[in-house]
Amino acid sequence: MYKTVLCVLTLVAALLLAGCGGAKSTRAKADETVHTALFDFTCGQAEVIDSYNGIDIPEGDKLVQFHISVTNTSDSGFLIFKDDFQLQWGDGDSDFGVGFDAVDDDMLPEVTGVSPGSTLEGNILVAVPQDTTTLTVAYQETYEDGSDADAYFVDLSL
């Protein structure tokens, strides 16, 4: 009886672990194309810039800019939100943010419709602490029920 119970418990544990492997994490570097379920995206190398078209840089921060390209690889159109691409620069609970809202046509707009096969491009600018040496662009897919699906990270050096 003991062996039967042990075998059943082992089988249940194996089935539970197999069901947990759905979401994955992908890591890339600047200029590498990342393939998500709906689109491909590429982040160019980040650069520190002194100023940009009236954007105020908070004291103790530096202004960083990088180019992003998003190509719809699906059969349907959808909206791309600038804030879907979170920017991370450290291990702390507040070491992340999103890019500044667009102040010109060169920056990625707040929200844009992207039809099948078309590409959206623009620059993202963010203020990061002066001592930051790497920036990670993070994109998190979600399932229809709102739970997390695959995660994508692009590491940019400064």
C-alpha positions in Angstrom: 0.0 0.0 0.0 2.8 2.4 0.9 4.5 1.9 -2.5 1.2 2.6 -4.3 0.6 5.8 -2.4 4.2 6.9 -3.0 3.9 6.1 -6.8 0.6 8.1 -7.0 2.1 11.1 -5.1 5.1 11.0 -7.4 2.9 10.9 -10.5 0.8 13.9 -9.2 4.0 15.9 -8.4 5.4 15.2 -11.9 2.1 16.3 -13.6 2.0 19.5 -11.5 5.5 20.4 -12.5 4.9 19.7 -16.1 1.9 22.1 -16.0 4.1 24.9 -14.7 6.4 25.2 -17.6 4.2 27.4 -19.9 5.8 30.8 -19.7 9.4 31.4 -20.6 11.9 34.2 -20.4 14.0 35.4 -23.4 17.1 37.6 -23.1 18.7 39.6 -25.9 21.3 42.4 -26.5 21.1 45.7 -28.4 20.4 45.3 -32.1 19.1 41.7 -31.7 15.6 41.0 -32.9 13.2 39.6 -30.3 10.3 37.4 -31.5 7.1 37.6 -29.4 3.7 36.0 -30.1 2.4 39.0 -32.0 5.4 41.1 -33.1 9.2 41.3 -33.5 11.1 44.1 -31.8 14.6 45.4 -31.8 16.2 48.0 -29.5 19.2 49.9 -30.8 22.2 50.7 -28.6 21.5 53.2 -25.8 23.4 56.5 -25.7 23.6 59.2 -23.1 22.6 62.6 -24.4 23.0 66.0 -22.8 19.5 67.3 -23.6 16.5 66.8 -25.8 13.8 69.2 -27.0 12.8 70.7 -23.7 12.8 67.5 -21.6 13.9 68.3 -18.0 16.4 65.9 -16.5 15.9 65.4 -12.7 18.9 66.3 -10.5 21.3 63.4 -10.2 20.0 61.7 -13.3 21.3 61.4 -16.9 19.2 61.3 -20.1 19.4 58.1 -22.1 18.0 57.5 -25.6 17.6 54.4 -27.8 15.7 53.5 -31.0 13.0 50.8 -31.0 11.4 49.1 -33.9 8.3 47.0 -33.6 7.0 44.9 -36.6 3.6 43.2 -36.5 4.1 39.6 -37.4 0.5 38.5 -36.7 -2.6 38.4 -38.9 -4.4 41.1 -37.0 -3.9 44.7 -36.2 -3.4 45.8 -32.6 -2.3 48.8 -30.4 1.3 49.2 -29.2 1.7 51.3 -26.1 5.0 53.0 -25.3 4.6 52.0 -21.7 4.4 48.3 -22.5 8.2 48.5 -22.7 9.4 48.9 -19.1 12.9 50.2 -18.5 14.9 48.7 -15.7 18.3 49.9 -14.4 19.0 48.2 -11.0 17.9 45.6 -8.5 15.9 48.0 -6.2 12.1 48.1 -6.0 12.1 51.6 -7.6 14.8 51.0 -10.3 12.4 51.0 -13.2 10.2 53.3 -15.2 8.9 54.1 -18.7 10.1 56.5 -21.3 9.1 60.1 -21.5 6.0 61.0 -23.4 6.8 62.0 -27.0 7.6 65.7 -27.6 8.2 65.2 -31.3 7.7 62.8 -34.2 11.1 61.1 -33.6 9.9 59.6 -30.3 7.8 56.5 -29.9 4.2 57.8 -29.5 2.1 56.9 -26.4 -0.1 54.5 -28.4 -0.2 53.5 -32.1 -2.2 51.0 -34.1 0.0 48.6 -36.0 -1.5 46.7 -38.9 -0.3 43.2 -40.0 3.2 43.4 -41.6 3.7 47.1 -40.7 6.5 48.5 -38.5 6.4 51.2 -35.9 9.7 53.0 -35.1 10.8 55.7 -32.7 13.1 56.7 -29.9 12.5 56.1 -26.3 14.1 58.5 -23.8 14.4 57.9 -20.1 16.1 59.6 -17.1 18.3 57.1 -15.1 20.6 57.6 -12.1 24.0 59.0 -13.0 25.8 55.8 -11.9 23.7 53.5 -14.2 25.8 51.5 -16.6 23.2 49.1 -18.1 19.6 49.5 -19.0 17.2 46.6 -19.6 14.1 47.0 -21.8 11.4 44.5 -20.5 8.2 43.4 -22.3 5.7 41.1 -20.5 3.1 39.2 -22.6 -0.2 38.5 -20.8 -2.8 35.9 -21.4 -6.4 36.9 -22.0 -7.2 36.2 -18.3 -4.6 38.8 -17.3 -2.0 36.3 -16.0 1.7 36.6 -17.1 2.9 34.8 -20.2 6.4 35.0 -21.7 8.8 37.8 -20.7 11.4 39.4 -22.9 14.4 41.4 -21.8 16.9 43.4 -23.9 20.1 44.5 -22.2 21.6 47.8 -23.3 25.0 49.0 -22.1 25.6 52.7 -21.5 
